[in-house]
Amino acid sequence: MKITSVTAVYPSYKNIVSSWRTHFWQIVVKIETDKGLVGYGYGGGGLAAVEVVNKHFSEILCGKEINDTQDISVLWDDLYQQCLPYGRKGIAIMALSGVDLALWDLVAKSEHVPVYRLVGIRSKQQVRTYATGTDIEWYGDSGFTAHKFPHRWMDESDYQKAVNSAEMARSILGEKALVMIDTYMSWNRDVTLEMTKILSPYNIYWFEDVLTPDDLLGQANIRSKVKPTLLAGGEHEFTHHGFMEIARSAALDIWQPDITWCGGITAALRIIEIADKFGIPVIPHRGGEVWGLHLIVSSGCQDLAEVLPGMKGGPKDQLWEGEPQSEQGYIEPNDRPGFGVTINESLLN
């Protein structure tokens, strides 16, 4: 089949906290073909990424044949090569991620199978989920047995705040639960080492995004010093080229590519291949979303998927209808063709 149209839209979000996300959150990519089939993808980069897709990638893709996953790989390489002058990392690759996922959705629909069937042999049925957020009591009531809480360093009082959050997680979820901390690039070396010491009674599974994504040497130097807690990261890295640098530096114990940012499933499969060679577990960032979930169940990814429930009763934008939800701490994709979701058109106006 031949690609006839490639368009990206920035949804009319109603419930985004004011931040960089205001104008640079997730985009929707739509790819149409001469056979009447339509594929949808989800990328990052917001308004800027929309311009990349509509003003550059669409010119490259329209008229190209797309029939199988090998074609997707060839098109991925072409788009990556042609955006090298301004791409390689960041917004251009976030845009490419949305295109890639739309192509996977399209090919799966053409074969009348869910995307996970194209990824590989399904090895996982239900996937364990962990809830990221602050409403720990609700997460416990909802059946989660794994939880990650955010902790951005501001001043000395944040040591006690971290202890309080870890203590609450343990008291609600129990000693066998997984408890993780997302530092969101705000801890430096000294803070990380002090946190390791004061949080040792709470058996923290991993610290996520300590230091900054570019300070791979710094992360490698403290990796052994925080054990048995592991260092996790990678949501702010891009493509298999970027993850190869993480591998060479031995910076992280766990890799967390975001499938809607790192280059889509095509890039993710290449990242997993590198991780296998280096013996590194892969747990995708926001893996409970359909884009990561289809990858997890049919690849070498670990049996753990992140979901973001928010606060009990809190308003959320329902962009993708039919998206699987975590139930009693587990989630699984449906068997509908493609990613098995439909777009909420009301958010595209």
C-alpha positions, 0 to 999 in steps of 0.5 A: 500500500502507498502512503498518501497523507501524513499529518500531526496535530497537537491535541486541545489538552484541558488538564496539563499542569503549566510547565514545558508540557503546556506547548510541548506535550504529546502529539498525534500522528495520522498516516493514511494510505491508498487502501483506505487504512489509517494508522495513528501514533503518539509522539512527543515534542508538542507544537514544534514536533507538529511542524517537523512532521507536517513540514518535513517528514510528510514530504519524505513519506508521501508516495512511499510503499509500506507493507511490512515491518522491514519497510518501517525500518527502512523508512525510519532510517531514511527519516533519521538520516534526513533530519540529522542536521537538526535532529539526532536527539530531542524534538525531531526524534520525538516527532519521528517516534509518533510517525514510527508508531503510526506505521506500526499501527498501520501495518498491524491493521493491514494484517488484522493483528495486534501490534504485539504480534508484529513485535515478536512471540508473546511471552507475557500475558498480564504485566505487573504495573507500578503506579507513579504519583503521590496518592499512595493510599488510593494506589494501595486500595487499587491493588498496586504492589509497586509504586514510584514517588516523585522527589525533586531536590530543593533544599535540606528539608527534602531529606526528611520529605524523602524519608516520610514518603518512603515510610508511608509507601512501606506502611501502606504497600508492605515490605514486599512491594517495590518502591522507587524514587523519581528524582527528575534530574534534581539530585547531585552526587552528594544528595544521592549518596546521602539519600542512599544512607538515610533511605537504606531501611526502606529497601528502595528498588531504584533511584531514577534520573539522578544527576543529568542525562549527559553526566554518564560518567558521574552516574557510572561513578556512583552506581556501585555506591548506591547499591543495593538500590539500582540506578535507572534512567534513559527516558531523556535519551534518544535512539539506539545510538544514544543508548549505546553511549549509556552502555559504553559508560556503564552508567545505569543498572536499568534502562527506561526508554520512552517509546513515544520519545526515543524513536518508537518501537523500531528504535526500542527494538534496537535498544533492547538488542543492545541491552541484551548484549550488555545484560541490562534490563529494560523497563520502558518509561510509561510502559503501561500506555499501549505503545509500550505495552505491546512492546513489553509483552512480546520482547525481552523487556522486564515484566513491569509497566509504569502507569500514571493514575494521578489523584483519585477523582482527579480530571484527566484527558481521555485522548485514546479510547479503549486503552487498557487500564491496570486492574489489581496491579496488572495490565494487558493489551487487547487483541484488536488490530493495531494498538487497539485504541481509537482517537477521541476526536473531540480533543483534536479540535 
